[in-house]
Amino acid sequence: MSPNPAPRPSASDTPPRRRSVQCAGPHGLHRMSYLEWGDADNPDVLVCVHGLTRNGRDFDELARAMAPHYRVVCPDVVGRGLSSWLPVKTDYQLPTYVADMITLIARLDVDSVHWVGTSMGGLIGMLIASIPDNPIRRLVLNDVGPVVTAASLARIGQYVGMAPVFPHFEAAEAYIRAVSAPFGHLSDAQWRQLTESSVKAVDGGWAMRYDPGIGEPFRQTPLLEDVSLWPIYDAIGCPTLLVRGAESDLLTRETADEMGRRGPRARLVEVPGVGHAPTLMDAGQIAPVRDFLLAAGAAGGGR
C-alpha cells in the first residue's frame, strides 16, 4: 500500500462490480459475495465490513467517497446479503468470519489493506489486526471495542432472525426504522436506501436479506455478563480510529476512553444524537474516517 493513496478522479463515477470468492468453513464450502468499487488495478485496498444483520451495501456512500483513492471492497459476510447461507447455524461465529476475510484478502492479491468495521465488522477487524504479521495497516472501529455489553447483546438477540415476512415494502421499511432507531436521524431517502438493501422480494411479500439462523448462537448461549476482549485489543499495533455513537449502548464512553489509553491508543470521534451505530452515510460522519485513512504515512502501520 502506498504511503498516501493518490486520487483517481474517474473512479468514483464507476459502478461497483459484484464478485464472489469461495471459502472453507467448518462444515464445507460456501461463497462470499462482495462489491468492489474504484480502479480494479489500484494496489491500495480498503475493506469495509458491516454489522450483524447488515450487508456490504451499508458502505455505498463511504465507498463512493473513497473510490478515487482506493479499491474499496465491501463483502457480504456469509449468511447475509448475496452470500451463501451456512447449513450448520452454529458456524455463524467470529472464527468463521475471520477465516473468510483472510481468504478474501488473498483473492485480492495484496499484502496489506486498510479496514473499516461496523460493530461485528469491527470485531472481525480487531481479531485480524491482533494476529502477528497481519495485513491490516490502518483500522477504523465503528461503535465497537473490546467490551461488548450484555445489555446490548440482549437487545440485539430480541430481534435478530425473528423478522416476519412483510406483506408490502412499506411494512418492511417501518420495521427497519424501528429496529434501527439507534442509527439516529436519517432522511426518508436514507431510510428507503437502507430498506432496499436490507430486504428481498419473496412469495407473500418481503423478507430480510439474511439467514434467520444467524440468531441461533445468540439464543443458544445467552450472556449474562459483558464480553471482554482486552487482550485482543492490546495486541493491535496499527493506527486506530474509534467512531462512537454518543448514545451507544454497545460501546460505553468508559470503554472508549480506556481504548485511548492502551493498546493502539485509538483516537476517538463521537457522533452526537446517535446510538449503535453511526451509519457513515453522510458527509459529517464520512469526513473523519476519510481524513484518518488518507493521513500522510497512513500505510506505514505501527503505533
Secondary structure as a PSIPRED ss2 file (coil, helix, strand):
# PSIPRED VFORMAT (PSIPRED V4.0)

   1 M C   1.000  0.000  0.000
   2 S C   1.000  0.000  0.000
   3 P C   1.000  0.000  0.000
   4 N C   1.000  0.000  0.000
   5 P C   1.000  0.000  0.000
   6 A C   1.000  0.000  0.000
   7 P C   1.000  0.000  0.000
   8 R C   1.000  0.000  0.000
   9 P H   0.000  1.000  0.000
  10 S H   0.000  1.000  0.000
  11 A H   0.000  1.000  0.000
  12 S H   0.000  1.000  0.000
  13 D H   0.000  1.000  0.000
  14 T C   1.000  0.000  0.000
  15 P C   1.000  0.000  0.000
  16 P C   1.000  0.000  0.000
  17 R E   0.000  0.000  1.000
  18 R E   0.000  0.000  1.000
  19 R E   0.000  0.000  1.000
  20 S E   0.000  0.000  1.000
  21 V E   0.000  0.000  1.000
  22 Q E   0.000  0.000  1.000
  23 C E   0.000  0.000  1.000
  24 A E   0.000  0.000  1.000
  25 G E   0.000  0.000  1.000
  26 P C   1.000  0.000  0.000
  27 H C   1.000  0.000  0.000
  28 G E   0.000  0.000  1.000
  29 L E   0.000  0.000  1.000
  30 H E   0.000  0.000  1.000
  31 R E   0.000  0.000  1.000
  32 M E   0.000  0.000  1.000
  33 S E   0.000  0.000  1.000
  34 Y E   0.000  0.000  1.000
  35 L E   0.000  0.000  1.000
  36 E E   0.000  0.000  1.000
  37 W E   0.000  0.000  1.000
  38 G C   1.000  0.000  0.000
  39 D C   1.000  0.000  0.000
  40 A C   1.000  0.000  0.000
  41 D C   1.000  0.000  0.000
  42 N C   1.000  0.000  0.000
  43 P C   1.000  0.000  0.000
  44 D C   1.000  0.000  0.000
  45 V E   0.000  0.000  1.000
  46 L E   0.000  0.000  1.000
  47 V E   0.000  0.000  1.000
  48 C E   0.000  0.000  1.000
  49 V E   0.000  0.000  1.000
  50 H C   1.000  0.000  0.000
  51 G C   1.000  0.000  0.000
  52 L C   1.000  0.000  0.000
  53 T C   1.000  0.000  0.000
  54 R C   1.000  0.000  0.000
  55 N C   1.000  0.000  0.000
  56 G H   0.000  1.000  0.000
  57 R H   0.000  1.000  0.000
  58 D H   0.000  1.000  0.000
  59 F H   0.000  1.000  0.000
  60 D H   0.000  1.000  0.000
  61 E H   0.000  1.000  0.000
  62 L H   0.000  1.000  0.000
  63 A H   0.000  1.000  0.000
  64 R H   0.000  1.000  0.000
  65 A H   0.000  1.000  0.000
  66 M H   0.000  1.000  0.000
  67 A C   1.000  0.000  0.000
  68 P C   1.000  0.000  0.000
  69 H C   1.000  0.000  0.000
  70 Y C   1.000  0.000  0.000
  71 R E   0.000  0.000  1.000
  72 V E   0.000  0.000  1.000
  73 V E   0.000  0.000  1.000
  74 C E   0.000  0.000  1.000
  75 P E   0.000  0.000  1.000
  76 D C   1.000  0.000  0.000
  77 V C   1.000  0.000  0.000
  78 V C   1.000  0.000  0.000
  79 G C   1.000  0.000  0.000
  80 R E   0.000  0.000  1.000
  81 G C   1.000  0.000  0.000
  82 L C   1.000  0.000  0.000
  83 S C   1.000  0.000  0.000
  84 S C   1.000  0.000  0.000
  85 W C   1.000  0.000  0.000
  86 L C   1.000  0.000  0.000
  87 P C   1.000  0.000  0.000
  88 V C   1.000  0.000  0.000
  89 K H   0.000  1.000  0.000
  90 T H   0.000  1.000  0.000
  91 D H   0.000  1.000  0.000
  92 Y C   1.000  0.000  0.000
  93 Q C   1.000  0.000  0.000
  94 L H   0.000  1.000  0.000
  95 P H   0.000  1.000  0.000
  96 T H   0.000  1.000  0.000
  97 Y H   0.000  1.000  0.000
  98 V H   0.000  1.000  0.000
  99 A H   0.000  1.000  0.000
 100 D H   0.000  1.000  0.000
 101 M H   0.000  1.000  0.000
 102 I H   0.000  1.000  0.000
 103 T H   0.000  1.000  0.000
 104 L H   0.000  1.000  0.000
 105 I H   0.000  1.000  0.000
 106 A H   0.000  1.000  0.000
 107 R H   0.000  1.000  0.000
 108 L H   0.000  1.000  0.000
 109 D C   1.000  0.000  0.000
 110 V C   1.000  0.000  0.000
 111 D C   1.000  0.000  0.000
 112 S C   1.000  0.000  0.000
 113 V E   0.000  0.000  1.000
 114 H E   0.000  0.000  1.000
 115 W E   0.000  0.000  1.000
 116 V E   0.000  0.000  1.000
 117 G E   0.000  0.000  1.000
 118 T E   0.000  0.000  1.000
 119 S C   1.000  0.000  0.000
 120 M H   0.000  1.000  0.000
 121 G H   0.000  1.000  0.000
 122 G H   0.000  1.000  0.000
 123 L H   0.000  1.000  0.000
 124 I H   0.000  1.000  0.000
 125 G H   0.000  1.000  0.000
 126 M H   0.000  1.000  0.000
 127 L H   0.000  1.000  0.000
 128 I H   0.000  1.000  0.000
 129 A H   0.000  1.000  0.000
 130 S C   1.000  0.000  0.000
 131 I C   1.000  0.000  0.000
 132 P C   1.000  0.000  0.000
 133 D C   1.000  0.000  0.000
 134 N C   1.000  0.000  0.000
 135 P C   1.000  0.000  0.000
 136 I E   0.000  0.000  1.000
 137 R E   0.000  0.000  1.000
 138 R E   0.000  0.000  1.000
 139 L E   0.000  0.000  1.000
 140 V E   0.000  0.000  1.000
 141 L E   0.000  0.000  1.000
 142 N E   0.000  0.000  1.000
 143 D C   1.000  0.000  0.000
 144 V C   1.000  0.000  0.000
 145 G C   1.000  0.000  0.000
 146 P C   1.000  0.000  0.000
 147 V E   0.000  0.000  1.000
 148 V E   0.000  0.000  1.000
 149 T C   1.000  0.000  0.000
 150 A H   0.000  1.000  0.000
 151 A H   0.000  1.000  0.000
 152 S H   0.000  1.000  0.000
 153 L H   0.000  1.000  0.000
 154 A H   0.000  1.000  0.000
 155 R H   0.000  1.000  0.000
 156 I H   0.000  1.000  0.000
 157 G H   0.000  1.000  0.000
 158 Q C   1.000  0.000  0.000
 159 Y C   1.000  0.000  0.000
 160 V C   1.000  0.000  0.000
 161 G C   1.000  0.000  0.000
 162 M C   1.000  0.000  0.000
 163 A C   1.000  0.000  0.000
 164 P C   1.000  0.000  0.000
 165 V C   1.000  0.000  0.000
 166 F E   0.000  0.000  1.000
 167 P C   1.000  0.000  0.000
 168 H C   1.000  0.000  0.000
 169 F H   0.000  1.000  0.000
 170 E H   0.000  1.000  0.000
 171 A H   0.000  1.000  0.000
 172 A H   0.000  1.000  0.000
 173 E H   0.000  1.000  0.000
 174 A H   0.000  1.000  0.000
 175 Y H   0.000  1.000  0.000
 176 I H   0.000  1.000  0.000
 177 R H   0.000  1.000  0.000
 178 A H   0.000  1.000  0.000
 179 V H   0.000  1.000  0.000
 180 S C   1.000  0.000  0.000
 181 A H   0.000  1.000  0.000
 182 P H   0.000  1.000  0.000
 183 F H   0.000  1.000  0.000
 184 G C   1.000  0.000  0.000
 185 H C   1.000  0.000  0.000
 186 L C   1.000  0.000  0.000
 187 S C   1.000  0.000  0.000
 188 D H   0.000  1.000  0.000
 189 A H   0.000  1.000  0.000
 190 Q H   0.000  1.000  0.000
 191 W H   0.000  1.000  0.000
 192 R H   0.000  1.000  0.000
 193 Q H   0.000  1.000  0.000
 194 L H   0.000  1.000  0.000
 195 T H   0.000  1.000  0.000
 196 E H   0.000  1.000  0.000
 197 S H   0.000  1.000  0.000
 198 S H   0.000  1.000  0.000
 199 V E   0.000  0.000  1.000
 200 K E   0.000  0.000  1.000
 201 A E   0.000  0.000  1.000
 202 V E   0.000  0.000  1.000
 203 D C   1.000  0.000  0.000
 204 G C   1.000  0.000  0.000
 205 G E   0.000  0.000  1.000
 206 W E   0.000  0.000  1.000
 207 A E   0.000  0.000  1.000
 208 M E   0.000  0.000  1.000
 209 R C   1.000  0.000  0.000
 210 Y E   0.000  0.000  1.000
 211 D C   1.000  0.000  0.000
 212 P H   0.000  1.000  0.000
 213 G H   0.000  1.000  0.000
 214 I H   0.000  1.000  0.000
 215 G H   0.000  1.000  0.000
 216 E H   0.000  1.000  0.000
 217 P H   0.000  1.000  0.000
 218 F H   0.000  1.000  0.000
 219 R H   0.000  1.000  0.000
 220 Q H   0.000  1.000  0.000
 221 T C   1.000  0.000  0.000
 222 P C   1.000  0.000  0.000
 223 L C   1.000  0.000  0.000
 224 L C   1.000  0.000  0.000
 225 E C   1.000  0.000  0.000
 226 D C   1.000  0.000  0.000
 227 V E   0.000  0.000  1.000
 228 S E   0.000  0.000  1.000
 229 L C   1.000  0.000  0.000
 230 W H   0.000  1.000  0.000
 231 P H   0.000  1.000  0.000
 232 I H   0.000  1.000  0.000
 233 Y H   0.000  1.000  0.000
 234 D H   0.000  1.000  0.000
 235 A C   1.000  0.000  0.000
 236 I C   1.000  0.000  0.000
 237 G C   1.000  0.000  0.000
 238 C C   1.000  0.000  0.000
 239 P C   1.000  0.000  0.000
 240 T E   0.000  0.000  1.000
 241 L E   0.000  0.000  1.000
 242 L E   0.000  0.000  1.000
 243 V E   0.000  0.000  1.000
 244 R E   0.000  0.000  1.000
 245 G E   0.000  0.000  1.000
 246 A C   1.000  0.000  0.000
 247 E C   1.000  0.000  0.000
 248 S C   1.000  0.000  0.000
 249 D C   1.000  0.000  0.000
 250 L C   1.000  0.000  0.000
 251 L C   1.000  0.000  0.000
 252 T C   1.000  0.000  0.000
 253 R H   0.000  1.000  0.000
 254 E H   0.000  1.000  0.000
 255 T H   0.000  1.000  0.000
 256 A H   0.000  1.000  0.000
 257 D H   0.000  1.000  0.000
 258 E H   0.000  1.000  0.000
 259 M H   0.000  1.000  0.000
 260 G C   1.000  0.000  0.000
 261 R C   1.000  0.000  0.000
 262 R C   1.000  0.000  0.000
 263 G C   1.000  0.000  0.000
 264 P C   1.000  0.000  0.000
 265 R C   1.000  0.000  0.000
 266 A C   1.000  0.000  0.000
 267 R E   0.000  0.000  1.000
 268 L E   0.000  0.000  1.000
 269 V E   0.000  0.000  1.000
 270 E E   0.000  0.000  1.000
 271 V E   0.000  0.000  1.000
 272 P C   1.000  0.000  0.000
 273 G C   1.000  0.000  0.000
 274 V C   1.000  0.000  0.000
 275 G C   1.000  0.000  0.000
 276 H C   1.000  0.000  0.000
 277 A C   1.000  0.000  0.000
 278 P C   1.000  0.000  0.000
 279 T C   1.000  0.000  0.000
 280 L C   1.000  0.000  0.000
 281 M C   1.000  0.000  0.000
 282 D C   1.000  0.000  0.000
 283 A H   0.000  1.000  0.000
 284 G H   0.000  1.000  0.000
 285 Q H   0.000  1.000  0.000
 286 I H   0.000  1.000  0.000
 287 A H   0.000  1.000  0.000
 288 P H   0.000  1.000  0.000
 289 V H   0.000  1.000  0.000
 290 R H   0.000  1.000  0.000
 291 D H   0.000  1.000  0.000
 292 F H   0.000  1.000  0.000
 293 L H   0.000  1.000  0.000
 294 L C   1.000  0.000  0.000
 295 A C   1.000  0.000  0.000
 296 A C   1.000  0.000  0.000
 297 G C   1.000  0.000  0.000
 298 A H   0.000  1.000  0.000
 299 A H   0.000  1.000  0.000
 300 G H   0.000  1.000  0.000
 301 G C   1.000  0.000  0.000
 302 G C   1.000  0.000  0.000
 303 R C   1.000  0.000  0.000
